[in-house]
């Protein structure tokens, strides 16, 4: 019984050190980071995963700020709903689809809703680096975030992206900005500043 668990731990450790640029390498790294901190057991549900992220990556911070790009209805696949409810965080949600906007307003009445990322620039109170966590669930949103972080020469402590293709494109782009992968669940990758 102990030997299979030990083998899984060693394999997860090895996958985390696997070069991501090799064919299929990034997917293996994702498997390794899924096994980190027992994510396969504790992070099985959305609420369990959000609590694991809050404890391990955000270090139990209370009253932080999260920006969710392309957040959909604000519930499915969202970390912001849990952080608002349990840790007192404030959320800014960016959505550009009208159909999901009505559902977002009903599901997350306390969140500030923005129609685009254009209001988040280098000046003023809405700078990307002023947020503790930024997540994106679309390729276009992730691309805009990377451009904004490189232009502002800084970003949040943790960045979460949805990577359905499992390619290493975002890992390379975020690596150039000073981030490294910290956790992965169902192709939702979380990167932490080095």
Secondary structure as GFF3:
##gff-version 3
##sequence-region A 1 194
A	DSSP	alpha_helix	2	16	.	.	.	ID=ss1
A	DSSP	alpha_helix	25	34	.	.	.	ID=ss2
A	DSSP	three_ten_helix	36	38	.	.	.	ID=ss3
A	DSSP	alpha_helix	39	42	.	.	.	ID=ss4
A	DSSP	alpha_helix	46	56	.	.	.	ID=ss5
A	DSSP	beta_strand	65	69	.	.	.	ID=ss6
A	DSSP	alpha_helix	80	87	.	.	.	ID=ss7
A	DSSP	beta_strand	90	94	.	.	.	ID=ss8
A	DSSP	alpha_helix	98	107	.	.	.	ID=ss9
A	DSSP	beta_strand	112	114	.	.	.	ID=ss10
A	DSSP	three_ten_helix	117	119	.	.	.	ID=ss11
A	DSSP	three_ten_helix	128	130	.	.	.	ID=ss12
A	DSSP	beta_strand	133	136	.	.	.	ID=ss13
A	DSSP	alpha_helix	139	152	.	.	.	ID=ss14
A	DSSP	beta_strand	158	162	.	.	.	ID=ss15
A	DSSP	alpha_helix	169	176	.	.	.	ID=ss16
A	DSSP	beta_strand	179	185	.	.	.	ID=ss17
A	DSSP	beta_strand	188	193	.	.	.	ID=ss18
###
